[in-house]
Amino acid sequence: MKIDELGEFGLIDRLAERVESKEGLIKGIGDDCAVLEDGDMYTLMTTDMLVSGDHFNRDWHTPKQIGNKSIVVNISDIAAMGGYPEWGLISIAIPDDVDVEYIDEIYSGMLEVSKEYGLTIIGGDTTHGDILVINVVVVGKVEKENLCLRGDAKVGDVVCVTGDLGKSWAGLDLLRAGKEGYTEYHLEPKCRLKEGRKLAPHVNAMIDVSDGLASEVNHICRESGVGALIHKEKVPISEKTKEAARILDKDPMFWALSGGEDFELVFTIPKDRLSHIKDIDHIVVGEITEDGVYLVDGGKTELKGGYDHFRI
């Protein structure tokens, strides 16, 4: 069987079946971070690999922006668990056409954003490769009572997001087309660490938007054994993203549902807890139901979509 027939998440499920659990492991494969017992706290561990041509493009990303993104994507996972980052390990494969000054700039981007989010880089590995590849491991912590898992959504919760969606993929498509417009967010993404910390005591389930709203809602529903209704007219899309869609004659809703790399947080929360998060920017886009995951737009259609590395 070819991997693109199975898909990214099918492959993960296949591999996960072969992994044994161990005492002290609270959550392994299947969430934004692995969760380990650590006295009065939980330790969080996450890793992301960025490959030239897939996750960044050296034609339009500066080396500093590449370094920035490699850290942000990992800290976003920590934010989705309600935690905070502490330590980072950086591994990098360097091709022949990359010089020392270029690597210096990548690390400048890493160190700058690490300082912003409270991460300390403590080591890693360097090697030679045919293309530029960066792998980052981040270790963080979360208070036990604040741990947020994908699998804790409850029927009756509302589904919320912390900001507008589709903005990263809008920028990517503009860059691919050689058009000017709203590319800033794609080139220099942010994550919602502060918001994640504030939300954690109040929400049930939480996940970051790395693969599109459709994918993330389906992850929550699958892990929680519930369904969801997402109201199309409530999905937040900024005017800048809509303008990019007009320039390219594309549907901005596709970017919001399937584009990914927005690194907003999607969370479920009981309605009576919404008053506790009124000082945190959020948009209610739907509700958790007993079964079925649907997009509501007059009628109901199955909510499908989401970025898959092996089906592009």
Secondary structure as GFF3:
##gff-version 3
##sequence-region A 1 312
A	DSSP	alpha_helix	3	6	.	.	.	ID=ss1
A	DSSP	alpha_helix	8	16	.	.	.	ID=ss2
A	DSSP	beta_strand	25	27	.	.	.	ID=ss3
A	DSSP	beta_strand	34	38	.	.	.	ID=ss4
A	DSSP	beta_strand	41	51	.	.	.	ID=ss5
A	DSSP	alpha_helix	63	80	.	.	.	ID=ss6
A	DSSP	beta_strand	84	94	.	.	.	ID=ss7
A	DSSP	alpha_helix	100	117	.	.	.	ID=ss8
A	DSSP	beta_strand	120	128	.	.	.	ID=ss9
A	DSSP	beta_strand	133	143	.	.	.	ID=ss10
A	DSSP	three_ten_helix	144	146	.	.	.	ID=ss11
A	DSSP	three_ten_helix	150	152	.	.	.	ID=ss12
A	DSSP	beta_strand	158	161	.	.	.	ID=ss13
A	DSSP	alpha_helix	167	177	.	.	.	ID=ss14
A	DSSP	alpha_helix	184	187	.	.	.	ID=ss15
A	DSSP	alpha_helix	193	199	.	.	.	ID=ss16
A	DSSP	beta_strand	206	208	.	.	.	ID=ss17
A	DSSP	alpha_helix	213	224	.	.	.	ID=ss18
A	DSSP	beta_strand	227	231	.	.	.	ID=ss19
A	DSSP	three_ten_helix	232	234	.	.	.	ID=ss20
A	DSSP	alpha_helix	239	248	.	.	.	ID=ss21
A	DSSP	alpha_helix	252	254	.	.	.	ID=ss22
A	DSSP	pi_helix	255	259	.	.	.	ID=ss23
A	DSSP	beta_strand	265	269	.	.	.	ID=ss24
A	DSSP	three_ten_helix	271	277	.	.	.	ID=ss25
A	DSSP	beta_strand	283	289	.	.	.	ID=ss26
A	DSSP	beta_strand	293	296	.	.	.	ID=ss27
A	DSSP	beta_strand	300	302	.	.	.	ID=ss28
###
